[in-house]
Amino acid sequence: MTVSSTMLDGAQDAPSARAAAAVGQASNSIRFDGVTVAYRGTVVLDHLTLEVRPGEILALIGPSGSGKTTALRAVAGFVRPASGRIHIGDVEVTHLPPYARGIGMVVQNYALFPHMRVTENVSFGLRAQGASRDLIADRVRECLRIVGMESYAHRYPRELSGGQQQRVAIARALAIQPRVLLLDEPLSALDAQIRRSMVEELARLHRDLPDLTVLYVTHDQSEALTLADSIAVMRDGRLHAHGPTGPLYQTPPNRFAAEFLGRANLLPVVIEDAGYASPLAQVRIGGLVLSATPNRSLDKGAQALLCVRPHALSLSPRPDHDNVLPTTVHEVLWQGDQHVVTVEVAGTVLRVVSPPLRQPPAIGSTLDLHFAAVDASLLPDEDHP
């Protein structure tokens, strides 16, 4: 979807035209300042404050009803905030109509015009802006090259696969050279194999266009981890976590972020040594003491959760593994390229992901798990403040 003046009835007024020109000249960040959106008195986005830095891909993730799509639609201008402000670059766009914001947008159902060929779909926004014929031809050719669809220029949407249609939709959004690209679950309608291919294409696209700022709404955690420079986790209309992708995954700030962003093993522990005078914290579970990365907000004696990702748990010792955790095997599943072993310790079920095992452990047997302290982070136990 390309947001342009011909998509709406009525002429563009002078203030909107000046604002649109300012947006076009501004830097390409996106900023939410305390943005609240309500539908018929029900708050669906609650005082969101968040910034997408210039040239960054920020993935907005969360369960259905978390407010992530509402946030994207507020940037696009399709919903009006009840309070707060939205900026694109240095320009406030809160009350600007969609066509004046200078954005490109791609939605999950492609939204291509069925009666137009690929070239006509891609050139739609440029023609709406009154661009010259030569400029349109050059931009359409370049955008189709970027998404690998040059040889399909004269086909109709019905003659394309779902993945090909989505590439055309992306090319159309890029044709107007937006500083900001909004992606609303663009791959959710595709099958798994095509979706993986499109994730690789989007990653390549951003390498080719490093100045493009992208706000990416998705329910697929693997897409977010693969593509995003940073991730914002939403729940019930509120921002629950935000940070660079790697650190947010390795050291999530709370239980919801740990469980929603990738599978997390969370083991209830008590802080024995908070690690203020040493590089590692010490925690206790029953009579066993384990080492972990310190959390400066947790003091000695506090109830906490030890967070270890399934792939960080090993079935055999390694030189860098500080911890040994005795467990009982609950279930073993073979998934072709890996084994998933479910174990239990002190009433808590943990999940281990391992390369294929020649001799998988027997259900009910005792199994020692090994892991490094640097792969174990500490979270506050919200059930025991």
matplotlib code that plots the C-alpha trace (Angstrom):
import matplotlib.pyplot as plt

x = [0.0, 1.3, -0.3, -0.9, -3.3, -5.4, -6.3, -8.5, -11.3, -10.6, -7.7, -4.6, -4.8, -1.9, -0.9, -0.9, 1.2, 3.7, 3.8, 4.2, 7.2, 8.7, 8.3, 10.0, 13.0, 13.1, 15.1, 13.5, 13.0, 9.5, 8.6, 5.6, 5.2, 2.6, 0.2, -3.2, -5.8, -9.3, -12.2, -15.6, -14.2, -12.0, -8.2, -6.3, -3.0, -2.0, 0.5, 3.0, 6.4, 8.8, 11.4, 12.5, 15.9, 16.8, 17.7, 16.6, 14.2, 12.1, 9.8, 6.6, 5.5, 2.8, -0.3, -3.5, -5.1, -1.8, -2.0, 0.8, -1.2, -3.0, 0.4, 1.4, -2.0, -1.5, 1.8, 0.1, -2.7, -5.5, -6.4, -6.4, -4.8, -6.9, -3.8, -0.1, 2.0, 3.6, 6.7, 8.3, 11.7, 11.4, 7.9, 4.8, 2.3, -0.3, -3.1, -1.8, -3.8, -2.2, -1.2, 0.8, 3.1, 5.4, 5.3, 5.1, 3.0, 2.7, -0.2, -0.7, -3.2, -1.0, -3.8, -2.7, -5.1, -6.3, -7.0, -3.5, -0.3, 2.7, 4.3, 1.0, 0.7, 4.2, 3.9, 0.6, 2.0, 4.3, 1.5, -0.6, 2.3, 2.4, 5.9, 7.3, 7.0, 10.8, 11.1, 8.3, 9.9, 13.3, 11.8, 9.6, 12.5, 14.7, 12.2, 11.3, 15.0, 15.4, 12.7, 13.7, 10.5, 11.8, 10.7, 7.2, 6.6, 3.7, 1.8, -1.5, -1.6, -3.7, -0.8, 1.6, 2.1, 1.5, 5.2, 5.5, 2.5, 4.0, 7.2, 5.3, 3.5, 6.9, 8.2, 5.1, 5.8, 9.4, 8.7, 7.8, 11.2, 9.6, 11.8, 9.6, 8.3, 5.4, 5.0, 1.8, 2.4, 3.4, 4.3, 1.5, -0.6, 2.3, 3.2, 6.2, 8.7, 7.9, 7.8, 11.4, 12.5, 10.7, 12.5, 15.8, 14.6, 13.6, 17.0, 18.7, 16.4, 17.5, 21.1, 20.5, 18.6, 20.3, 18.8, 15.2, 13.5, 11.1, 8.4, 7.6, 4.5, 4.6, 3.4, 6.2, 9.1, 11.6, 10.9, 11.5, 14.8, 16.0, 15.2, 15.0, 17.7, 15.5, 12.3, 9.4, 7.1, 3.5, 0.8, -2.7, -1.9, 1.2, 4.9, 6.4, 9.9, 12.1, 15.7, 18.3, 17.4, 20.4, 20.5, 16.7, 16.7, 19.7, 18.6, 14.8, 13.6, 10.5, 8.7, 6.4, 9.2, 11.2, 8.3, 7.0, 10.3, 11.5, 11.0, 12.5, 13.1, 12.2, 13.4, 12.3, 15.4, 16.5, 19.4, 22.3, 24.8, 23.6, 27.1, 27.8, 31.4, 32.0, 31.2, 28.6, 25.5, 24.9, 21.3, 19.8, 17.2, 16.6, 20.1, 21.8, 23.7, 24.1, 25.9, 24.2, 24.6, 23.8, 20.7, 21.5, 17.8, 17.8, 19.2, 20.3, 17.3, 15.0, 12.8, 13.8, 13.5, 16.6, 16.1, 18.0, 17.1, 16.6, 19.6, 21.9, 21.3, 23.7, 23.5, 27.2, 29.8, 31.9, 34.9, 32.9, 29.9, 29.7, 26.6, 25.3, 21.6, 20.2, 16.9, 14.4, 13.5, 9.9, 9.6, 11.8, 10.8, 12.7, 12.2, 14.6, 17.4, 17.1, 15.9, 13.7, 14.1, 11.6, 12.9, 11.7, 13.5, 11.9, 8.5, 9.5, 9.5, 12.4, 12.9, 16.3, 17.0, 19.9, 21.4, 20.1, 21.1, 22.3, 21.0, 18.3, 17.8, 15.0, 11.9, 12.1, 15.9, 18.1, 19.9, 22.4, 22.1, 25.1, 25.1, 27.2, 26.5, 26.7, 23.7, 21.6, 20.0, 17.9, 14.4, 12.3, 9.7, 6.5, 4.5, 6.8, 7.5]
y = [0.0, 3.4, 6.3, 9.1, 12.0, 10.2, 7.5, 10.0, 12.2, 16.0, 18.2, 18.5, 21.8, 24.2, 23.4, 19.6, 20.2, 22.2, 19.5, 16.8, 18.7, 19.0, 15.3, 14.6, 16.7, 15.4, 12.6, 9.2, 8.3, 7.5, 8.6, 7.9, 10.3, 9.0, 7.9, 6.5, 5.2, 4.2, 2.7, 3.5, 4.2, 1.0, 1.8, -0.3, 1.6, 2.9, 5.8, 4.3, 6.0, 4.5, 5.5, 3.8, 5.2, 6.3, 3.3, 0.8, -2.1, -2.3, -5.3, -4.7, -8.1, -9.3, -11.5, -10.7, -7.6, -6.2, -3.0, -3.5, -3.1, -0.1, 1.5, 1.0, 2.4, 5.4, 6.1, 5.7, 8.1, 5.5, 5.9, 9.2, 9.1, 10.3, 11.8, 11.9, 12.8, 11.0, 12.4, 11.3, 12.8, 16.3, 16.8, 16.1, 14.1, 13.3, 15.2, 15.0, 12.9, 9.7, 11.1, 13.9, 11.6, 10.4, 6.7, 3.4, 0.6, -3.2, -5.2, -9.0, -9.4, -7.6, -5.1, -5.1, -3.7, -6.8, -5.0, -3.5, -5.2, -5.3, -2.1, -0.3, -1.4, -0.3, 3.0, 3.9, 6.2, 7.9, 8.6, 10.0, 12.4, 13.6, 12.2, 12.4, 9.4, 9.0, 9.1, 6.6, 4.2, 4.4, 3.9, 1.0, -0.7, -0.2, -1.3, -4.4, -5.2, -4.7, -7.3, -9.6, -9.2, -7.6, -10.6, -10.4, -6.7, -7.3, -9.9, -9.4, -10.2, -13.3, -14.7, -14.5, -16.6, -15.2, -14.5, -12.8, -10.6, -9.6, -8.6, -6.4, -4.8, -4.1, -2.6, -0.4, 0.9, 1.6, 3.3, 6.7, 6.5, 6.7, 7.5, 5.2, 1.7, 0.2, -3.6, -5.0, -8.8, -8.9, -12.6, -14.1, -15.2, -17.1, -20.8, -21.7, -22.2, -19.0, -17.1, -18.2, -17.1, -13.7, -13.1, -13.6, -11.2, -8.5, -8.8, -8.3, -5.4, -3.6, -4.2, -2.6, 0.3, 0.9, 4.4, 3.1, 3.0, 0.1, -0.5, -4.2, -5.7, -9.5, -12.3, -14.5, -14.4, -15.9, -13.2, -10.5, -12.2, -12.6, -9.1, -6.6, -4.4, -3.9, -5.4, -3.9, -6.4, -5.3, -6.7, -5.3, -2.1, -1.4, -1.6, -4.4, -4.6, -2.8, -3.1, -4.3, -7.7, -9.7, -8.3, -8.4, -12.1, -12.9, -10.9, -10.2, -7.8, -9.7, -13.0, -12.0, -10.9, -14.0, -16.3, -14.5, -13.8, -17.3, -20.3, -19.7, -22.0, -20.2, -21.9, -20.4, -19.6, -17.6, -15.1, -16.2, -13.7, -10.8, -10.5, -6.9, -7.8, -10.5, -11.0, -13.7, -14.0, -17.2, -18.6, -21.5, -24.1, -26.5, -27.6, -26.8, -23.5, -22.3, -19.3, -16.7, -13.3, -10.7, -8.5, -5.4, -4.9, -8.1, -8.3, -11.2, -13.3, -12.1, -14.6, -14.7, -16.6, -18.2, -17.8, -20.2, -20.7, -24.4, -24.4, -23.2, -26.4, -29.2, -32.9, -33.2, -31.1, -28.4, -26.4, -23.2, -24.6, -23.5, -25.3, -28.8, -29.4, -32.9, -33.5, -36.3, -37.0, -36.4, -36.7, -37.1, -35.9, -36.4, -33.6, -34.7, -32.2, -32.1, -33.8, -31.9, -33.3, -32.3, -32.7, -31.9, -30.4, -29.3, -29.4, -27.2, -28.5, -27.4, -27.9, -28.8, -28.6, -30.9, -32.0, -35.5, -38.1, -41.6, -42.8, -40.6, -40.7, -43.0, -41.5, -41.5, -41.6, -39.1, -36.6, -33.9, -30.6, -28.4, -24.6, -21.5, -18.8, -16.2, -17.9, -17.7, -14.4, -13.5, -12.0, -10.7, -13.3, -11.2, -13.8, -13.1, -9.4]
z = [0.0, -0.9, 0.9, -1.6, -2.1, -4.8, -2.4, -0.5, -1.6, -1.6, -2.4, -0.3, 1.6, 1.9, 5.5, 4.8, 1.7, 3.7, 6.4, 3.8, 2.3, 5.8, 6.4, 3.1, 4.2, 7.8, 9.3, 9.2, 12.8, 14.3, 17.8, 20.0, 22.9, 25.3, 22.6, 23.7, 21.3, 22.4, 20.5, 21.9, 25.3, 25.4, 25.5, 23.0, 23.1, 26.5, 26.8, 24.3, 24.4, 21.9, 19.3, 16.1, 15.2, 11.7, 9.5, 12.1, 11.8, 14.9, 15.3, 17.3, 18.7, 21.1, 21.3, 19.5, 21.0, 22.4, 20.4, 18.0, 14.8, 16.3, 16.9, 13.3, 12.0, 14.2, 12.5, 9.1, 10.1, 9.9, 13.6, 15.6, 19.0, 22.0, 23.5, 22.9, 19.8, 16.9, 15.1, 11.8, 12.0, 13.5, 12.3, 14.3, 12.2, 14.8, 13.0, 9.4, 6.9, 5.7, 2.3, 3.9, 5.9, 3.2, 4.2, 2.5, 3.9, 3.1, 4.6, 4.9, 2.1, -0.6, -1.5, -5.2, -7.8, -9.7, -13.0, -13.1, -14.3, -12.0, -13.5, -13.1, -9.5, -8.6, -10.4, -8.7, -6.0, -8.4, -10.8, -8.0, -7.1, -10.7, -11.4, -14.9, -17.2, -17.3, -13.5, -13.2, -15.6, -13.8, -10.4, -11.3, -13.0, -10.0, -7.4, -9.3, -9.6, -5.8, -5.1, -7.9, -10.0, -13.2, -15.4, -14.1, -14.9, -17.4, -15.4, -13.5, -9.7, -10.5, -12.4, -9.5, -6.4, -2.9, -2.3, -5.7, -5.0, -1.7, -3.4, -5.8, -2.8, -1.3, -4.6, -4.8, -1.2, -2.1, -5.4, -3.8, -1.9, 1.6, 4.6, 6.7, 5.7, 7.7, 7.5, 9.0, 9.3, 5.6, 5.6, 7.7, 4.6, 3.1, 3.7, 5.8, 3.0, 1.1, 4.4, 5.2, 1.7, 2.1, 5.5, 3.7, 1.0, 3.5, 5.2, 1.9, 1.1, 4.2, 3.5, 0.1, 1.6, 5.0, 5.4, 5.3, 8.7, 9.2, 11.7, 11.4, 13.1, 13.4, 15.6, 14.4, 16.9, 14.5, 12.0, 14.6, 15.8, 12.2, 10.9, 13.7, 15.1, 18.1, 19.4, 21.4, 23.2, 23.7, 26.0, 26.7, 24.9, 26.9, 26.2, 28.4, 27.0, 24.5, 23.5, 21.0, 19.7, 21.1, 24.6, 24.9, 24.0, 26.3, 29.3, 29.1, 31.8, 32.9, 32.7, 29.8, 27.6, 28.3, 27.5, 24.5, 22.7, 22.1, 24.4, 27.9, 30.8, 34.1, 37.3, 40.7, 42.8, 45.8, 45.6, 47.8, 46.5, 44.3, 42.7, 43.7, 44.6, 42.0, 38.3, 39.0, 41.2, 43.3, 43.5, 45.4, 44.3, 47.2, 48.4, 45.0, 44.4, 40.8, 39.2, 37.0, 35.4, 38.1, 38.0, 40.0, 40.9, 42.9, 46.4, 48.6, 49.8, 46.9, 45.1, 41.4, 38.2, 36.5, 32.8, 30.5, 26.8, 25.7, 23.3, 26.1, 28.1, 27.3, 28.0, 28.4, 30.3, 28.5, 29.8, 30.0, 31.8, 35.4, 36.4, 36.7, 37.3, 38.1, 36.5, 35.6, 32.0, 31.3, 27.5, 24.4, 20.9, 17.7, 15.2, 12.4, 12.8, 16.6, 19.8, 22.2, 25.7, 28.5, 32.0, 35.5, 38.5, 41.8, 40.2, 37.3, 33.7, 31.5, 27.8, 26.2, 22.5, 21.4, 18.1, 17.1, 19.8, 18.9, 22.2, 23.6, 27.4, 28.7, 30.1, 33.9, 34.0, 35.8, 33.5, 34.4, 32.5, 32.0, 31.3, 31.5, 34.0, 31.2, 29.5, 32.7, 33.5, 36.5, 36.4, 39.3, 40.3, 39.9, 41.9, 44.9, 45.0]

ax = plt.figure().add_subplot(projection="3d")
ax.plot(x, y, z, "-o")
ax.set_aspect("equal")
plt.show()
